[in-house]
Amino acid sequence: MQVHFESRDPEGAQLRELVVERLRFALRRIDLHPASAHISLSDANGPRGGVDKRCTLSLNAQGAGHLVIHASASSWRASFELALARLARSLVRAWQRQRSHPRQNNKRLLSASSAE
């Protein structure tokens, strides 16, 4: 998996290794091997402070398509962890949707054939 990391802020750039490692760990636990991921950390207000640290996770995953998750918090780490949790939930839901459709189609086919 290719992971692209982007941050213009020096504090955000210091988290690069941690962010990439956490992303790979989370995706490994879900047993998903996407082609590429893009992580972007940005500061909306600049040095003024507040809940303005924004993390954007973009992922291309087979079966889940292209997912983009945004999260904002008062620190870089908190915004990344929040975005990562949202990404994991979205991937699990996509995986469950993908698994549930063939079973539903099978039930419909069985009920239609038994009606004949």
C-alpha positions as CSV (number, residue, x, y, z in Angstrom):
1,M,0.0,0.0,0.0
2,Q,1.3,3.4,-0.9
3,V,0.7,6.0,1.8
4,H,1.1,9.7,0.9
5,F,1.4,12.1,3.9
6,E,1.0,15.9,3.6
7,S,1.3,18.6,6.3
8,R,2.6,22.1,6.0
9,D,2.8,22.6,9.8
10,P,6.0,21.4,11.4
11,E,4.1,19.9,14.4
12,G,1.9,17.9,12.1
13,A,4.9,16.7,10.1
14,Q,6.4,15.3,13.2
15,L,3.5,12.8,13.5
16,R,4.2,11.3,10.0
17,E,5.7,8.0,11.2
18,L,3.1,7.5,13.9
19,V,0.2,8.3,11.6
20,V,1.4,5.9,8.8
21,E,2.0,3.1,11.4
22,R,-1.4,3.6,13.0
23,L,-3.1,3.6,9.6
24,R,-1.4,0.4,8.5
25,F,-2.2,-1.3,11.8
26,A,-5.9,-0.4,11.6
27,L,-6.2,-1.6,8.0
28,R,-4.4,-4.8,8.9
29,R,-6.8,-5.5,11.7
30,I,-9.8,-5.0,9.3
31,D,-7.9,-7.3,6.9
32,L,-8.0,-4.8,4.1
33,H,-5.2,-4.1,1.7
34,P,-6.0,-0.9,-0.2
35,A,-4.0,0.3,-3.2
36,S,-3.3,3.8,-1.8
37,A,-4.0,6.1,1.0
38,H,-3.6,9.9,1.4
39,I,-3.3,11.6,4.8
40,S,-3.5,15.4,4.9
41,L,-3.2,17.4,8.1
42,S,-4.1,21.1,7.9
43,D,-4.7,24.0,10.3
44,A,-7.8,26.0,9.5
45,N,-7.2,29.0,11.8
46,G,-3.5,29.1,11.8
47,P,-1.9,30.1,15.1
48,R,-5.1,31.4,16.6
49,G,-5.9,28.0,18.2
50,G,-9.3,26.3,18.8
51,V,-10.8,23.2,17.2
52,D,-9.2,23.8,13.9
53,K,-6.7,20.9,13.3
54,R,-8.2,19.0,10.4
55,C,-7.3,15.5,9.2
56,T,-8.4,14.2,5.9
57,L,-8.0,10.5,5.1
58,S,-8.6,9.4,1.5
59,L,-8.5,5.7,0.7
60,N,-8.9,3.6,-2.5
61,A,-10.1,0.2,-1.4
62,Q,-11.3,-2.7,-3.5
63,G,-14.9,-3.4,-2.5
64,A,-15.3,-0.2,-0.6
65,G,-14.5,2.2,-3.5
66,H,-13.0,5.6,-2.8
67,L,-13.5,6.9,0.8
68,V,-12.8,10.4,2.0
69,I,-13.1,11.1,5.8
70,H,-12.7,14.5,7.5
71,A,-12.2,15.1,11.2
72,S,-11.4,18.2,13.2
73,A,-10.1,18.5,16.8
74,S,-7.9,20.7,18.9
75,S,-4.8,18.6,18.4
76,W,-3.2,16.8,15.4
77,R,-3.2,13.5,17.1
78,A,-6.9,13.7,18.2
79,S,-8.0,14.7,14.7
80,F,-6.2,11.8,13.1
81,E,-7.5,9.3,15.7
82,L,-11.0,10.5,15.1
83,A,-10.7,10.3,11.3
84,L,-9.1,6.8,11.6
85,A,-12.0,5.6,13.8
86,R,-14.5,7.0,11.3
87,L,-12.6,5.3,8.4
88,A,-12.6,1.9,10.2
89,R,-16.4,2.1,10.8
90,S,-17.0,3.1,7.2
91,L,-14.9,0.2,5.9
92,V,-16.6,-2.3,8.2
93,R,-20.0,-1.1,7.0
94,A,-18.9,-1.4,3.3
95,W,-17.6,-4.9,3.9
96,Q,-20.8,-5.9,5.6
97,R,-22.9,-4.5,2.8
98,Q,-20.8,-6.4,0.3
99,R,-21.2,-9.6,2.2
100,S,-24.9,-9.3,2.8
101,H,-26.0,-8.7,-0.8
102,P,-25.2,-12.2,-2.2
103,R,-27.1,-13.8,0.7
104,Q,-30.2,-11.7,0.1
105,N,-30.1,-12.5,-3.6
106,N,-29.8,-16.2,-2.7
107,K,-32.9,-16.0,-0.5
108,R,-34.9,-14.3,-3.2
109,L,-33.9,-17.0,-5.7
110,L,-34.9,-19.8,-3.3
111,S,-38.2,-18.3,-2.4
112,A,-39.0,-17.7,-6.1
113,S,-38.2,-21.2,-7.1
114,S,-40.2,-22.7,-4.2
115,A,-43.2,-20.7,-5.3
116,E,-43.3,-22.4,-8.7
